[in-house]
């Protein structure tokens, strides 16, 4: 998401066989690095439900989850 020089990201659940910017199953949250401090909105209950079903978060999403947890 976002535009040139204005990044904005979605945290999504996607099948590993889907292309990187292709089809996804569900949007779990948003990350905006341009605000001060960066805005991280993630539905923690949905993330935990997907992980319980066997989903594996990427390294970037693991860092966002850890950062969001430390802000609470």
Phi and psi restraints in degrees (range 20) as a CNS / XPLOR table:
assign (resid 1 and name C) (resid 2 and name N)
       (resid 2 and name CA) (resid 2 and name C) 1.0 89.0 20.0 2
assign (resid 2 and name N) (resid 2 and name CA)
       (resid 2 and name C) (resid 3 and name N) 1.0 -168.8 20.0 2
assign (resid 2 and name C) (resid 3 and name N)
       (resid 3 and name CA) (resid 3 and name C) 1.0 -138.2 20.0 2
assign (resid 3 and name N) (resid 3 and name CA)
       (resid 3 and name C) (resid 4 and name N) 1.0 -174.6 20.0 2
assign (resid 3 and name C) (resid 4 and name N)
       (resid 4 and name CA) (resid 4 and name C) 1.0 -58.8 20.0 2
assign (resid 4 and name N) (resid 4 and name CA)
       (resid 4 and name C) (resid 5 and name N) 1.0 125.4 20.0 2
assign (resid 4 and name C) (resid 5 and name N)
       (resid 5 and name CA) (resid 5 and name C) 1.0 67.2 20.0 2
assign (resid 5 and name N) (resid 5 and name CA)
       (resid 5 and name C) (resid 6 and name N) 1.0 9.3 20.0 2
assign (resid 5 and name C) (resid 6 and name N)
       (resid 6 and name CA) (resid 6 and name C) 1.0 -133.2 20.0 2
assign (resid 6 and name N) (resid 6 and name CA)
       (resid 6 and name C) (resid 7 and name N) 1.0 71.0 20.0 2
assign (resid 6 and name C) (resid 7 and name N)
       (resid 7 and name CA) (resid 7 and name C) 1.0 -69.2 20.0 2
assign (resid 7 and name N) (resid 7 and name CA)
       (resid 7 and name C) (resid 8 and name N) 1.0 148.0 20.0 2
assign (resid 7 and name C) (resid 8 and name N)
       (resid 8 and name CA) (resid 8 and name C) 1.0 -153.5 20.0 2
assign (resid 8 and name N) (resid 8 and name CA)
       (resid 8 and name C) (resid 9 and name N) 1.0 138.3 20.0 2
assign (resid 8 and name C) (resid 9 and name N)
       (resid 9 and name CA) (resid 9 and name C) 1.0 -126.3 20.0 2
assign (resid 9 and name N) (resid 9 and name CA)
       (resid 9 and name C) (resid 10 and name N) 1.0 151.1 20.0 2
assign (resid 9 and name C) (resid 10 and name N)
       (resid 10 and name CA) (resid 10 and name C) 1.0 -111.9 20.0 2
assign (resid 10 and name N) (resid 10 and name CA)
       (resid 10 and name C) (resid 11 and name N) 1.0 143.3 20.0 2
assign (resid 10 and name C) (resid 11 and name N)
       (resid 11 and name CA) (resid 11 and name C) 1.0 -98.3 20.0 2
assign (resid 11 and name N) (resid 11 and name CA)
       (resid 11 and name C) (resid 12 and name N) 1.0 117.2 20.0 2
assign (resid 11 and name C) (resid 12 and name N)
       (resid 12 and name CA) (resid 12 and name C) 1.0 -128.5 20.0 2
assign (resid 12 and name N) (resid 12 and name CA)
       (resid 12 and name C) (resid 13 and name N) 1.0 162.4 20.0 2
assign (resid 12 and name C) (resid 13 and name N)
       (resid 13 and name CA) (resid 13 and name C) 1.0 -100.9 20.0 2
assign (resid 13 and name N) (resid 13 and name CA)
       (resid 13 and name C) (resid 14 and name N) 1.0 125.4 20.0 2
assign (resid 13 and name C) (resid 14 and name N)
       (resid 14 and name CA) (resid 14 and name C) 1.0 -137.6 20.0 2
assign (resid 14 and name N) (resid 14 and name CA)
       (resid 14 and name C) (resid 15 and name N) 1.0 150.2 20.0 2
assign (resid 14 and name C) (resid 15 and name N)
       (resid 15 and name CA) (resid 15 and name C) 1.0 -70.8 20.0 2
assign (resid 15 and name N) (resid 15 and name CA)
       (resid 15 and name C) (resid 16 and name N) 1.0 142.1 20.0 2
assign (resid 15 and name C) (resid 16 and name N)
       (resid 16 and name CA) (resid 16 and name C) 1.0 -62.8 20.0 2
assign (resid 16 and name N) (resid 16 and name CA)
       (resid 16 and name C) (resid 17 and name N) 1.0 -23.4 20.0 2
assign (resid 16 and name C) (resid 17 and name N)
       (resid 17 and name CA) (resid 17 and name C) 1.0 -84.0 20.0 2
assign (resid 17 and name N) (resid 17 and name CA)
       (resid 17 and name C) (resid 18 and name N) 1.0 -9.9 20.0 2
assign (resid 17 and name C) (resid 18 and name N)
       (resid 18 and name CA) (resid 18 and name C) 1.0 -78.6 20.0 2
assign (resid 18 and name N) (resid 18 and name CA)
       (resid 18 and name C) (resid 19 and name N) 1.0 151.1 20.0 2
assign (resid 18 and name C) (resid 19 and name N)
       (resid 19 and name CA) (resid 19 and name C) 1.0 -63.9 20.0 2
assign (resid 19 and name N) (resid 19 and name CA)
       (resid 19 and name C) (resid 20 and name N) 1.0 157.2 20.0 2
assign (resid 19 and name C) (resid 20 and name N)
       (resid 20 and name CA) (resid 20 and name C) 1.0 -52.6 20.0 2
assign (resid 20 and name N) (resid 20 and name CA)
       (resid 20 and name C) (resid 21 and name N) 1.0 -48.4 20.0 2
assign (resid 20 and name C) (resid 21 and name N)
       (resid 21 and name CA) (resid 21 and name C) 1.0 -100.6 20.0 2
assign (resid 21 and name N) (resid 21 and name CA)
       (resid 21 and name C) (resid 22 and name N) 1.0 19.2 20.0 2
assign (resid 21 and name C) (resid 22 and name N)
       (resid 22 and name CA) (resid 22 and name C) 1.0 -92.5 20.0 2
assign (resid 22 and name N) (resid 22 and name CA)
       (resid 22 and name C) (resid 23 and name N) 1.0 -145.6 20.0 2
assign (resid 22 and name C) (resid 23 and name N)
       (resid 23 and name CA) (resid 23 and name C) 1.0 -65.5 20.0 2
assign (resid 23 and name N) (resid 23 and name CA)
       (resid 23 and name C) (resid 24 and name N) 1.0 141.0 20.0 2
assign (resid 23 and name C) (resid 24 and name N)
       (resid 24 and name CA) (resid 24 and name C) 1.0 -130.4 20.0 2
assign (resid 24 and name N) (resid 24 and name CA)
       (resid 24 and name C) (resid 25 and name N) 1.0 165.0 20.0 2
assign (resid 24 and name C) (resid 25 and name N)
       (resid 25 and name CA) (resid 25 and name C) 1.0 -91.9 20.0 2
assign (resid 25 and name N) (resid 25 and name CA)
       (resid 25 and name C) (resid 26 and name N) 1.0 -46.5 20.0 2
assign (resid 25 and name C) (resid 26 and name N)
       (resid 26 and name CA) (resid 26 and name C) 1.0 -154.3 20.0 2
assign (resid 26 and name N) (resid 26 and name CA)
       (resid 26 and name C) (resid 27 and name N) 1.0 143.4 20.0 2
assign (resid 26 and name C) (resid 27 and name N)
       (resid 27 and name CA) (resid 27 and name C) 1.0 -88.6 20.0 2
assign (resid 27 and name N) (resid 27 and name CA)
       (resid 27 and name C) (resid 28 and name N) 1.0 126.0 20.0 2
assign (resid 27 and name C) (resid 28 and name N)
       (resid 28 and name CA) (resid 28 and name C) 1.0 -103.7 20.0 2
assign (resid 28 and name N) (resid 28 and name CA)
       (resid 28 and name C) (resid 29 and name N) 1.0 -17.6 20.0 2
assign (resid 28 and name C) (resid 29 and name N)
       (resid 29 and name CA) (resid 29 and name C) 1.0 175.9 20.0 2
assign (resid 29 and name N) (resid 29 and name CA)
       (resid 29 and name C) (resid 30 and name N) 1.0 -173.3 20.0 2
assign (resid 29 and name C) (resid 30 and name N)
       (resid 30 and name CA) (resid 30 and name C) 1.0 -137.3 20.0 2
assign (resid 30 and name N) (resid 30 and name CA)
       (resid 30 and name C) (resid 31 and name N) 1.0 152.1 20.0 2
assign (resid 30 and name C) (resid 31 and name N)
       (resid 31 and name CA) (resid 31 and name C) 1.0 -136.6 20.0 2
assign (resid 31 and name N) (resid 31 and name CA)
       (resid 31 and name C) (resid 32 and name N) 1.0 124.1 20.0 2
assign (resid 31 and name C) (resid 32 and name N)
       (resid 32 and name CA) (resid 32 and name C) 1.0 -121.5 20.0 2
assign (resid 32 and name N) (resid 32 and name CA)
       (resid 32 and name C) (resid 33 and name N) 1.0 104.8 20.0 2
assign (resid 32 and name C) (resid 33 and name N)
       (resid 33 and name CA) (resid 33 and name C) 1.0 -77.3 20.0 2
assign (resid 33 and name N) (resid 33 and name CA)
       (resid 33 and name C) (resid 34 and name N) 1.0 -7.9 20.0 2
assign (resid 33 and name C) (resid 34 and name N)
       (resid 34 and name CA) (resid 34 and name C) 1.0 -84.5 20.0 2
assign (resid 34 and name N) (resid 34 and name CA)
       (resid 34 and name C) (resid 35 and name N) 1.0 -19.5 20.0 2
assign (resid 34 and name C) (resid 35 and name N)
       (resid 35 and name CA) (resid 35 and name C) 1.0 -77.8 20.0 2
assign (resid 35 and name N) (resid 35 and name CA)
       (resid 35 and name C) (resid 36 and name N) 1.0 162.6 20.0 2
assign (resid 35 and name C) (resid 36 and name N)
       (resid 36 and name CA) (resid 36 and name C) 1.0 -121.8 20.0 2
assign (resid 36 and name N) (resid 36 and name CA)
       (resid 36 and name C) (resid 37 and name N) 1.0 106.4 20.0 2
assign (resid 36 and name C) (resid 37 and name N)
       (resid 37 and name CA) (resid 37 and name C) 1.0 -76.1 20.0 2
assign (resid 37 and name N) (resid 37 and name CA)
       (resid 37 and name C) (resid 38 and name N) 1.0 163.5 20.0 2
assign (resid 37 and name C) (resid 38 and name N)
       (resid 38 and name CA) (resid 38 and name C) 1.0 -55.1 20.0 2
assign (resid 38 and name N) (resid 38 and name CA)
       (resid 38 and name C) (resid 39 and name N) 1.0 139.8 20.0 2
assign (resid 38 and name C) (resid 39 and name N)
       (resid 39 and name CA) (resid 39 and name C) 1.0 -90.2 20.0 2
assign (resid 39 and name N) (resid 39 and name CA)
       (resid 39 and name C) (resid 40 and name N) 1.0 125.0 20.0 2
assign (resid 39 and name C) (resid 40 and name N)
       (resid 40 and name CA) (resid 40 and name C) 1.0 -126.0 20.0 2
assign (resid 40 and name N) (resid 40 and name CA)
       (resid 40 and name C) (resid 41 and name N) 1.0 114.7 20.0 2
assign (resid 40 and name C) (resid 41 and name N)
       (resid 41 and name CA) (resid 41 and name C) 1.0 -121.2 20.0 2
assign (resid 41 and name N) (resid 41 and name CA)
       (resid 41 and name C) (resid 42 and name N) 1.0 111.3 20.0 2
assign (resid 41 and name C) (resid 42 and name N)
       (resid 42 and name CA) (resid 42 and name C) 1.0 -133.4 20.0 2
assign (resid 42 and name N) (resid 42 and name CA)
       (resid 42 and name C) (resid 43 and name N) 1.0 133.8 20.0 2
assign (resid 42 and name C) (resid 43 and name N)
       (resid 43 and name CA) (resid 43 and name C) 1.0 -79.3 20.0 2
assign (resid 43 and name N) (resid 43 and name CA)
       (resid 43 and name C) (resid 44 and name N) 1.0 95.0 20.0 2
assign (resid 43 and name C) (resid 44 and name N)
       (resid 44 and name CA) (resid 44 and name C) 1.0 -60.3 20.0 2
assign (resid 44 and name N) (resid 44 and name CA)
       (resid 44 and name C) (resid 45 and name N) 1.0 -38.7 20.0 2
assign (resid 44 and name C) (resid 45 and name N)
       (resid 45 and name CA) (resid 45 and name C) 1.0 -63.3 20.0 2
assign (resid 45 and name N) (resid 45 and name CA)
       (resid 45 and name C) (resid 46 and name N) 1.0 -42.0 20.0 2
assign (resid 45 and name C) (resid 46 and name N)
       (resid 46 and name CA) (resid 46 and name C) 1.0 -68.1 20.0 2
assign (resid 46 and name N) (resid 46 and name CA)
       (resid 46 and name C) (resid 47 and name N) 1.0 -38.1 20.0 2
assign (resid 46 and name C) (resid 47 and name N)
       (resid 47 and name CA) (resid 47 and name C) 1.0 -61.2 20.0 2
assign (resid 47 and name N) (resid 47 and name CA)
       (resid 47 and name C) (resid 48 and name N) 1.0 -47.6 20.0 2
assign (resid 47 and name C) (resid 48 and name N)
       (resid 48 and name CA) (resid 48 and name C) 1.0 -64.5 20.0 2
assign (resid 48 and name N) (resid 48 and name CA)
       (resid 48 and name C) (resid 49 and name N) 1.0 -34.9 20.0 2
assign (resid 48 and name C) (resid 49 and name N)
       (resid 49 and name CA) (resid 49 and name C) 1.0 -65.2 20.0 2
assign (resid 49 and name N) (resid 49 and name CA)
       (resid 49 and name C) (resid 50 and name N) 1.0 -42.2 20.0 2
assign (resid 49 and name C) (resid 50 and name N)
       (resid 50 and name CA) (resid 50 and name C) 1.0 -68.9 20.0 2
assign (resid 50 and name N) (resid 50 and name CA)
       (resid 50 and name C) (resid 51 and name N) 1.0 -38.8 20.0 2
assign (resid 50 and name C) (resid 51 and name N)
       (resid 51 and name CA) (resid 51 and name C) 1.0 -65.1 20.0 2
assign (resid 51 and name N) (resid 51 and name CA)
       (resid 51 and name C) (resid 52 and name N) 1.0 -36.8 20.0 2
assign (resid 51 and name C) (resid 52 and name N)
       (resid 52 and name CA) (resid 52 and name C) 1.0 -64.3 20.0 2
assign (resid 52 and name N) (resid 52 and name CA)
       (resid 52 and name C) (resid 53 and name N) 1.0 -28.8 20.0 2
assign (resid 52 and name C) (resid 53 and name N)
       (resid 53 and name CA) (resid 53 and name C) 1.0 -82.1 20.0 2
assign (resid 53 and name N) (resid 53 and name CA)
       (resid 53 and name C) (resid 54 and name N) 1.0 -5.4 20.0 2
assign (resid 53 and name C) (resid 54 and name N)
       (resid 54 and name CA) (resid 54 and name C) 1.0 111.2 20.0 2
assign (resid 54 and name N) (resid 54 and name CA)
       (resid 54 and name C) (resid 55 and name N) 1.0 3.0 20.0 2
assign (resid 54 and name C) (resid 55 and name N)
       (resid 55 and name CA) (resid 55 and name C) 1.0 -67.7 20.0 2
assign (resid 55 and name N) (resid 55 and name CA)
       (resid 55 and name C) (resid 56 and name N) 1.0 145.8 20.0 2
assign (resid 55 and name C) (resid 56 and name N)
       (resid 56 and name CA) (resid 56 and name C) 1.0 -117.5 20.0 2
assign (resid 56 and name N) (resid 56 and name CA)
       (resid 56 and name C) (resid 57 and name N) 1.0 117.2 20.0 2
assign (resid 56 and name C) (resid 57 and name N)
       (resid 57 and name CA) (resid 57 and name C) 1.0 -71.0 20.0 2
assign (resid 57 and name N) (resid 57 and name CA)
       (resid 57 and name C) (resid 58 and name N) 1.0 146.2 20.0 2
assign (resid 57 and name C) (resid 58 and name N)
       (resid 58 and name CA) (resid 58 and name C) 1.0 -70.2 20.0 2
assign (resid 58 and name N) (resid 58 and name CA)
       (resid 58 and name C) (resid 59 and name N) 1.0 168.6 20.0 2
assign (resid 58 and name C) (resid 59 and name N)
       (resid 59 and name CA) (resid 59 and name C) 1.0 -60.3 20.0 2
assign (resid 59 and name N) (resid 59 and name CA)
       (resid 59 and name C) (resid 60 and name N) 1.0 -40.2 20.0 2
assign (resid 59 and name C) (resid 60 and name N)
       (resid 60 and name CA) (resid 60 and name C) 1.0 -64.7 20.0 2
assign (resid 60 and name N) (resid 60 and name CA)
       (resid 60 and name C) (resid 61 and name N) 1.0 -41.5 20.0 2
assign (resid 60 and name C) (resid 61 and name N)
       (resid 61 and name CA) (resid 61 and name C) 1.0 -69.3 20.0 2
assign (resid 61 and name N) (resid 61 and name CA)
       (resid 61 and name C) (resid 62 and name N) 1.0 -35.7 20.0 2
assign (resid 61 and name C) (resid 62 and name N)
       (resid 62 and name CA) (resid 62 and name C) 1.0 -59.1 20.0 2
assign (resid 62 and name N) (resid 62 and name CA)
       (resid 62 and name C) (resid 63 and name N) 1.0 -43.7 20.0 2
assign (resid 62 and name C) (resid 63 and name N)
       (resid 63 and name CA) (resid 63 and name C) 1.0 -65.1 20.0 2
assign (resid 63 and name N) (resid 63 and name CA)
       (resid 63 and name C) (resid 64 and name N) 1.0 -41.7 20.0 2
assign (resid 63 and name C) (resid 64 and name N)
       (resid 64 and name CA) (resid 64 and name C) 1.0 -63.3 20.0 2
assign (resid 64 and name N) (resid 64 and name CA)
       (resid 64 and name C) (resid 65 and name N) 1.0 -41.8 20.0 2
assign (resid 64 and name C) (resid 65 and name N)
       (resid 65 and name CA) (resid 65 and name C) 1.0 -63.6 20.0 2
assign (resid 65 and name N) (resid 65 and name CA)
       (resid 65 and name C) (resid 66 and name N) 1.0 -42.1 20.0 2
assign (resid 65 and name C) (resid 66 and name N)
       (resid 66 and name CA) (resid 66 and name C) 1.0 -64.5 20.0 2
assign (resid 66 and name N) (resid 66 and name CA)
       (resid 66 and name C) (resid 67 and name N) 1.0 -40.8 20.0 2
assign (resid 66 and name C) (resid 67 and name N)
       (resid 67 and name CA) (resid 67 and name C) 1.0 -67.4 20.0 2
assign (resid 67 and name N) (resid 67 and name CA)
       (resid 67 and name C) (resid 68 and name N) 1.0 -42.1 20.0 2
assign (resid 67 and name C) (resid 68 and name N)
       (resid 68 and name CA) (resid 68 and name C) 1.0 -65.7 20.0 2
assign (resid 68 and name N) (resid 68 and name CA)
       (resid 68 and name C) (resid 69 and name N) 1.0 -35.9 20.0 2
assign (resid 68 and name C) (resid 69 and name N)
       (resid 69 and name CA) (resid 69 and name C) 1.0 -66.4 20.0 2
assign (resid 69 and name N) (resid 69 and name CA)
       (resid 69 and name C) (resid 70 and name N) 1.0 -39.3 20.0 2
assign (resid 69 and name C) (resid 70 and name N)
       (resid 70 and name CA) (resid 70 and name C) 1.0 -71.4 20.0 2
assign (resid 70 and name N) (resid 70 and name CA)
       (resid 70 and name C) (resid 71 and name N) 1.0 -21.6 20.0 2
assign (resid 70 and name C) (resid 71 and name N)
       (resid 71 and name CA) (resid 71 and name C) 1.0 -76.5 20.0 2
assign (resid 71 and name N) (resid 71 and name CA)
       (resid 71 and name C) (resid 72 and name N) 1.0 -21.2 20.0 2
